[in-house]
Amino acid sequence: MSEAAQSEITPEQKTYSAVEKNGVVTAIWEMVGNKHLRTIDPRSREGKALLAHYQSQKEAGTQENVQENSASAAGA
């Protein structure tokens, strides 16, 4: 991919997919649409940062669900 094409890609267009084997993340794929840009090692600094961000987002969503359920139970 040329530098001009890469500079046109916004972060919102990129997606990341974790590849798991036996419950362990073995790779992280950086994608734009259906096109595979690169593979990131989950043990690398960038891979660890992506996984940590995912975990923090997942925990935040879990906390929101607990708060919503608590509010619903209190109102019932």
QUIRA-V393902 format. One record per pair of residues at least 4 apart in sequence whose C-alpha atoms are under 7 Angstrom apart, sorted by the first residue. I is the first residue (numbers start at 1). J is the second residue. D is the distance in whole Angstrom. If there is no record, write none. Layout:
i:I j:J d:D
i:I j:J d:D
This chain:
i:1 j:5 d:6
i:1 j:6 d:7
i:2 j:6 d:6
i:3 j:7 d:6
i:4 j:8 d:6
i:5 j:9 d:7
i:9 j:13 d:7
i:13 j:32 d:6
i:14 j:30 d:7
i:14 j:31 d:6
i:14 j:32 d:5
i:15 j:30 d:6
i:15 j:31 d:5
i:15 j:32 d:6
i:16 j:28 d:6
i:16 j:29 d:5
i:16 j:30 d:5
i:16 j:31 d:6
i:17 j:28 d:6
i:17 j:29 d:5
i:17 j:30 d:7
i:18 j:25 d:6
i:18 j:27 d:6
i:18 j:28 d:5
i:18 j:29 d:6
i:19 j:25 d:6
i:19 j:26 d:6
i:19 j:27 d:5
i:19 j:28 d:6
i:20 j:24 d:5
i:20 j:25 d:4
i:20 j:26 d:6
i:21 j:25 d:6
i:21 j:26 d:7
i:25 j:42 d:7
i:26 j:42 d:7
i:27 j:39 d:7
i:27 j:40 d:6
i:27 j:41 d:5
i:27 j:42 d:6
i:28 j:39 d:6
i:28 j:40 d:5
i:28 j:41 d:6
i:28 j:42 d:6
i:29 j:36 d:7
i:29 j:38 d:6
i:29 j:39 d:5
i:29 j:40 d:6
i:30 j:36 d:6
i:30 j:37 d:6
i:30 j:38 d:5
i:30 j:39 d:6
i:31 j:35 d:6
i:31 j:36 d:5
i:31 j:37 d:5
i:32 j:36 d:7
i:32 j:37 d:7
i:40 j:47 d:6
i:41 j:47 d:6
i:42 j:47 d:4
i:42 j:48 d:6
i:43 j:47 d:6
i:43 j:48 d:6
i:44 j:48 d:6
i:45 j:49 d:6
i:46 j:50 d:6
i:47 j:51 d:6
i:48 j:52 d:6
i:49 j:53 d:6
i:50 j:54 d:6
i:51 j:55 d:6
i:52 j:56 d:6
i:53 j:57 d:6
i:54 j:58 d:6
i:55 j:59 d:6
i:56 j:60 d:6
i:57 j:61 d:6
i:58 j:62 d:6
i:59 j:63 d:6
i:60 j:64 d:6
i:61 j:65 d:6
i:62 j:66 d:6
i:63 j:67 d:6
i:64 j:68 d:6
i:65 j:69 d:6
i:66 j:70 d:6
i:67 j:71 d:6
i:68 j:72 d:6
i:69 j:73 d:6
i:70 j:74 d:6
i:71 j:75 d:6
i:72 j:76 d:6
